[in-house]
Amino acid sequence: MNVVDSDIRAEILAQITTKTSTAPRDVAQKLAKEGEDWRKLLPRIREQAKELHGEGKLNFIRKKKVVPPEGLKGVFRLAVSNPDR
């Protein structure tokens, strides 16, 4: 997979600005080439999402509540941190 971190960040930001939230799976499936296993991108997507969270650009959502990314396990979504902008 020749996906660079800047591509991951750009796709996350694109998806959270066009929808209310997105799943990391959706980002991975968009970036993976046909025939590639998109699941291999998930750890890198999580890391880039953590960085974007640290920059105040997105929130992690679980059960419709904002949660910290540290220690987060299971299903979560990514959402823009300030939807009023």
N, CA and C atoms as a LAMMPS dump frame, in Angstrom:
ITEM: TIMESTEP
0
ITEM: NUMBER OF ATOMS
255
ITEM: BOX BOUNDS ff ff ff
-5.0000000000000000e+02 5.0000000000000000e+02
-5.0000000000000000e+02 5.0000000000000000e+02
-5.0000000000000000e+02 5.0000000000000000e+02
ITEM: ATOMS id mol type element x y z
1 1 1 N 0.842 -1.187 0
2 1 2 C 0 0 0
3 1 3 C 0.88 1.239 0
4 2 1 N 0.639 2.089 -0.934
5 2 2 C 1.432 3.305 -1.061
6 2 3 C 0.645 4.521 -0.598
7 3 1 N -0.01 4.402 0.522
8 3 2 C -0.784 5.514 1.062
9 3 3 C 0.093 6.239 2.082
10 4 1 N 0.27 7.528 1.902
11 4 2 C 1.078 8.309 2.837
12 4 3 C 0.173 8.972 3.87
13 5 1 N 0.78 9.377 4.986
14 5 2 C 0.006 9.954 6.083
15 5 3 C -0.779 11.186 5.658
16 6 1 N -0.216 11.979 4.773
17 6 2 C -0.935 13.18 4.334
18 6 3 C -2.208 12.819 3.57
19 7 1 N -2.175 11.711 2.839
20 7 2 C -3.387 11.234 2.152
21 7 3 C -4.45 10.822 3.166
22 8 1 N -4.016 10.148 4.214
23 8 2 C -4.947 9.71 5.262
24 8 3 C -5.593 10.919 5.931
25 9 1 N -4.768 11.883 6.321
26 9 2 C -5.293 13.092 6.976
27 9 3 C -6.29 13.817 6.065
28 10 1 N -5.927 13.965 4.799
29 10 2 C -6.795 14.676 3.851
30 10 3 C -8.129 13.959 3.69
31 11 1 N -8.097 12.642 3.607
32 11 2 C -9.339 11.888 3.435
33 11 3 C -10.21 11.955 4.685
34 12 1 N -9.613 11.878 5.854
35 12 2 C -10.389 12.007 7.097
36 12 3 C -11.088 13.358 7.118
37 13 1 N -10.326 14.416 6.87
38 13 2 C -10.903 15.766 6.912
39 13 3 C -11.969 15.947 5.843
40 14 1 N -11.753 15.397 4.67
41 14 2 C -12.752 15.51 3.604
42 14 3 C -14.052 14.825 4.018
43 15 1 N -13.944 13.66 4.62
44 15 2 C -15.145 12.925 4.981
45 15 3 C -15.888 13.55 6.154
46 16 1 N -15.185 14.103 7.12
47 16 2 C -15.914 14.688 8.253
48 16 3 C -16.479 16.063 7.943
49 17 1 N -16.026 16.678 6.861
50 17 2 C -16.62 17.964 6.497
51 17 3 C -17.794 17.793 5.546
52 18 1 N -17.876 16.65 4.874
53 18 2 C -19.003 16.435 3.967
54 18 3 C -20.124 15.63 4.61
55 19 1 N -19.837 14.962 5.718
56 19 2 C -20.845 14.202 6.456
57 19 3 C -20.783 14.656 7.907
58 20 1 N -21.75 14.274 8.701
59 20 2 C -21.693 14.636 10.115
60 20 3 C -20.6 13.868 10.834
61 21 1 N -20.353 12.633 10.43
62 21 2 C -19.271 11.839 10.999
63 21 3 C -18.921 10.734 10.008
64 22 1 N -17.807 10.07 10.267
65 22 2 C -17.39 8.963 9.41
66 22 3 C -16.75 7.885 10.255
67 23 1 N -16.776 6.694 9.764
68 23 2 C -16.117 5.57 10.419
69 23 3 C -14.72 5.404 9.828
70 24 1 N -13.753 5.007 10.641
71 24 2 C -12.414 4.751 10.102
72 24 3 C -12.446 3.758 8.933
73 25 1 N -13.363 2.814 8.981
74 25 2 C -13.523 1.834 7.9
75 25 3 C -13.818 2.536 6.574
76 26 1 N -14.668 3.569 6.607
77 26 2 C -15.01 4.287 5.379
78 26 3 C -13.785 4.969 4.772
79 27 1 N -12.942 5.534 5.638
80 27 2 C -11.709 6.182 5.175
81 27 3 C -10.791 5.142 4.55
82 28 1 N -10.628 4.012 5.227
83 28 2 C -9.741 2.949 4.73
84 28 3 C -10.216 2.403 3.39
85 29 1 N -11.51 2.178 3.269
86 29 2 C -12.039 1.635 2.02
87 29 3 C -11.865 2.61 0.865
88 30 1 N -11.96 3.885 1.129
89 30 2 C -11.769 4.899 0.091
90 30 3 C -10.309 4.954 -0.374
91 31 1 N -9.371 4.779 0.563
92 31 2 C -7.953 4.908 0.239
93 31 3 C -7.333 3.639 -0.344
94 32 1 N -7.858 2.49 0.004
95 32 2 C -7.264 1.224 -0.457
96 32 3 C -7.513 1.035 -1.954
97 33 1 N -6.512 0.545 -2.599
98 33 2 C -6.644 0.215 -4.02
99 33 3 C -7.466 -1.067 -4.149
100 34 1 N -8.072 -1.259 -5.301
101 34 2 C -8.873 -2.457 -5.532
102 34 3 C -8.028 -3.708 -5.313
103 35 1 N -8.546 -4.631 -4.535
104 35 2 C -7.844 -5.871 -4.24
105 35 3 C -6.957 -5.811 -3.014
106 36 1 N -6.716 -4.624 -2.463
107 36 2 C -5.897 -4.49 -1.259
108 36 3 C -6.786 -4.625 -0.027
109 37 1 N -6.198 -5.096 1.047
110 37 2 C -6.927 -5.254 2.302
111 37 3 C -6.964 -3.911 3.035
112 38 1 N -8.112 -3.258 3.012
113 38 2 C -8.271 -1.936 3.624
114 38 3 C -8.052 -1.98 5.135
115 39 1 N -8.226 -3.145 5.757
116 39 2 C -8.077 -3.256 7.22
117 39 3 C -6.647 -2.926 7.677
118 40 1 N -5.681 -3.129 6.791
119 40 2 C -4.289 -2.842 7.137
120 40 3 C -4.052 -1.349 7.352
121 41 1 N -4.942 -0.519 6.836
122 41 2 C -4.808 0.932 7.005
123 41 3 C -5.367 1.426 8.343
124 42 1 N -6.172 0.638 9.004
125 42 2 C -6.875 1.11 10.204
126 42 3 C -5.948 1.625 11.315
127 43 1 N -4.841 0.948 11.647
128 43 2 C -3.963 1.509 12.689
129 43 3 C -3.396 2.879 12.318
130 44 1 N -3.047 3.053 11.046
131 44 2 C -2.517 4.355 10.611
132 44 3 C -3.607 5.424 10.625
133 45 1 N -4.819 5.048 10.29
134 45 2 C -5.932 6.004 10.33
135 45 3 C -6.18 6.439 11.763
136 46 1 N -6.14 5.496 12.696
137 46 2 C -6.328 5.84 14.109
138 46 3 C -5.249 6.814 14.573
139 47 1 N -3.997 6.563 14.19
140 47 2 C -2.898 7.446 14.596
141 47 3 C -3.066 8.852 14.024
142 48 1 N -3.418 8.944 12.759
143 48 2 C -3.625 10.262 12.155
144 48 3 C -4.832 10.959 12.775
145 49 1 N -5.863 10.207 13.103
146 49 2 C -7.035 10.794 13.759
147 49 3 C -6.661 11.329 15.138
148 50 1 N -5.804 10.614 15.857
149 50 2 C -5.341 11.095 17.167
150 50 3 C -4.586 12.417 17.018
151 51 1 N -3.756 12.498 15.978
152 51 2 C -3.031 13.749 15.739
153 51 3 C -3.995 14.885 15.415
154 52 1 N -4.971 14.623 14.572
155 52 2 C -5.968 15.647 14.237
156 52 3 C -6.774 16.043 15.469
157 53 1 N -7.058 15.091 16.335
158 53 2 C -7.752 15.387 17.59
159 53 3 C -6.889 16.321 18.454
160 54 1 N -5.603 16.026 18.531
161 54 2 C -4.677 16.874 19.286
162 54 3 C -4.594 18.286 18.739
163 55 1 N -4.82 18.434 17.458
164 55 2 C -4.822 19.755 16.812
165 55 3 C -6.182 20.433 16.916
166 56 1 N -7.148 19.749 17.524
167 56 2 C -8.481 20.322 17.699
168 56 3 C -9.355 20.259 16.464
169 57 1 N -9.022 19.4 15.52
170 57 2 C -9.772 19.348 14.258
171 57 3 C -10.869 18.298 14.224
172 58 1 N -10.816 17.311 15.121
173 58 2 C -11.874 16.303 15.132
174 58 3 C -12.061 15.717 16.524
175 59 1 N -13.189 15.063 16.683
176 59 2 C -13.507 14.349 17.924
177 59 3 C -13.742 12.886 17.623
178 60 1 N -13.489 12.079 18.614
179 60 2 C -13.835 10.665 18.563
180 60 3 C -15.213 10.523 19.187
181 61 1 N -16.094 9.778 18.531
182 61 2 C -17.477 9.614 18.986
183 61 3 C -17.729 8.128 19.241
184 62 1 N -18.315 7.849 20.404
185 62 2 C -18.737 6.484 20.726
186 62 3 C -20.073 6.584 21.436
187 63 1 N -21.042 5.852 20.955
188 63 2 C -22.402 5.87 21.506
189 63 3 C -22.945 7.301 21.582
190 64 1 N -22.703 8.057 20.502
191 64 2 C -23.183 9.428 20.319
192 64 3 C -22.603 10.423 21.321
193 65 1 N -21.488 10.084 21.955
194 65 2 C -20.829 10.986 22.905
195 65 3 C -19.373 11.163 22.511
196 66 1 N -18.862 12.37 22.754
197 66 2 C -17.449 12.638 22.511
198 66 3 C -16.642 11.92 23.587
199 67 1 N -15.626 11.183 23.147
200 67 2 C -14.781 10.439 24.074
201 67 3 C -13.315 10.717 23.747
202 68 1 N -12.436 10.588 24.75
203 68 2 C -11.011 10.769 24.474
204 68 3 C -10.471 9.57 23.703
205 69 1 N -9.502 9.788 22.824
206 69 2 C -8.97 8.678 22.027
207 69 3 C -8.075 7.724 22.818
208 70 1 N -7.551 8.173 23.931
209 70 2 C -6.657 7.341 24.72
210 70 3 C -7.408 6.138 25.28
211 71 1 N -6.917 4.962 24.997
212 71 2 C -7.51 3.739 25.512
213 71 3 C -8.823 3.341 24.864
214 72 1 N -9.217 4.027 23.818
215 72 2 C -10.487 3.739 23.157
216 72 3 C -10.421 2.397 22.443
217 73 1 N -11.388 1.55 22.715
218 73 2 C -11.472 0.251 22.055
219 73 3 C -12.864 0.091 21.474
220 74 1 N -12.962 -0.748 20.48
221 74 2 C -14.262 -1.019 19.89
222 74 3 C -14.607 -0.036 18.79
223 75 1 N -15.889 0.032 18.504
224 75 2 C -16.399 0.836 17.396
225 75 3 C -16.447 2.312 17.791
226 76 1 N -15.972 3.159 16.896
227 76 2 C -16.049 4.604 17.113
228 76 3 C -16.171 5.286 15.766
229 77 1 N -16.537 6.547 15.803
230 77 2 C -16.639 7.366 14.596
231 77 3 C -15.803 8.613 14.794
232 78 1 N -15.552 9.291 13.71
233 78 2 C -14.793 10.546 13.734
234 78 3 C -15.737 11.653 13.284
235 79 1 N -15.682 12.777 13.977
236 79 2 C -16.564 13.9 13.648
237 79 3 C -15.791 15.201 13.771
238 80 1 N -16.224 16.184 13.002
239 80 2 C -15.61 17.501 13.073
240 80 3 C -15.772 18.054 14.496
241 81 1 N -14.731 18.715 15.007
242 81 2 C -14.778 19.158 16.398
243 81 3 C -15.644 20.385 16.597
244 82 1 N -15.813 21.192 15.547
245 82 2 C -16.644 22.38 15.675
246 82 3 C -17.6 22.447 14.483
247 83 1 N -18.755 21.796 14.576
248 83 2 C -19.663 21.763 13.422
249 83 3 C -20.283 23.112 13.08
250 84 1 N -20.105 24.126 13.922
251 84 2 C -20.707 25.442 13.669
252 84 3 C -19.844 26.329 12.787
253 85 1 N -18.704 25.843 12.331
254 85 2 C -17.814 26.712 11.555
255 85 3 C -18.283 26.966 10.173
